[in-house]
Amino acid sequence: MKRTAYEDYPDVLNAEQLASMLGISRAGAYQLMNRADFPTLCIGKRKLAPKDKVLAWIDRQTER
């Protein structure tokens, strides 16, 4: 699996891009996006995640 630097991802991620960035399945990305503590932006039925907020969320999770 090819790894890409976070900077190469768009500022707002869909589930497929989030999965790729985190190295998880698309289903796993949707599970994250449905969590109350995960930064998700809902536009209609679409779920998106702002990349900067995802990176901040990761930082908070690793500080525990």
C-alpha positions as CSV (number, residue, x, y, z in Angstrom):
1,M,0.0,0.0,0.0
2,K,1.4,3.4,-1.0
3,R,1.5,6.0,1.7
4,T,0.9,9.6,0.9
5,A,1.8,12.7,3.0
6,Y,-1.2,14.3,4.7
7,E,-0.5,17.5,2.7
8,D,-1.3,15.7,-0.5
9,Y,-4.9,15.1,0.6
10,P,-7.7,17.7,0.0
11,D,-8.7,20.1,2.9
12,V,-12.1,18.3,3.1
13,L,-12.1,14.5,3.0
14,N,-14.8,12.1,1.9
15,A,-14.9,8.6,3.4
16,E,-12.7,7.1,0.7
17,Q,-10.0,9.7,1.2
18,L,-10.2,9.5,5.0
19,A,-9.8,5.7,4.8
20,S,-6.8,6.1,2.6
21,M,-5.2,8.7,4.8
22,L,-5.7,6.7,7.9
23,G,-4.9,3.3,6.4
24,I,-8.4,1.8,7.3
25,S,-11.3,0.5,5.3
26,R,-14.0,2.7,3.9
27,A,-16.5,1.0,6.3
28,G,-14.1,2.0,9.1
29,A,-14.0,5.6,7.9
30,Y,-17.8,5.7,7.9
31,Q,-17.8,4.3,11.4
32,L,-15.5,7.1,12.5
33,M,-17.6,9.7,10.7
34,N,-20.7,8.5,12.6
35,R,-19.0,8.9,16.1
36,A,-20.2,11.9,18.1
37,D,-16.6,12.9,18.9
38,F,-15.3,12.8,15.4
39,P,-15.3,16.0,13.3
40,T,-17.8,15.4,10.6
41,L,-19.5,17.9,8.3
42,C,-22.8,16.7,6.9
43,I,-24.1,18.3,3.7
44,G,-27.3,16.6,2.8
45,K,-26.6,12.9,3.0
46,R,-22.9,13.4,2.4
47,K,-20.4,13.1,5.2
48,L,-17.2,14.9,5.0
49,A,-14.3,15.5,7.4
50,P,-12.1,18.7,7.4
51,K,-8.5,17.4,7.3
52,D,-7.2,19.9,9.9
53,K,-9.9,18.8,12.4
54,V,-9.1,15.2,11.7
55,L,-5.5,15.7,12.4
56,A,-6.4,17.6,15.7
57,W,-8.7,14.7,16.6
58,I,-5.8,12.2,16.1
59,D,-3.6,14.4,18.4
60,R,-6.3,14.4,21.1
61,Q,-6.7,10.6,20.8
62,T,-3.0,10.0,21.2
63,E,-2.7,12.2,24.2
64,R,-4.9,10.0,26.4
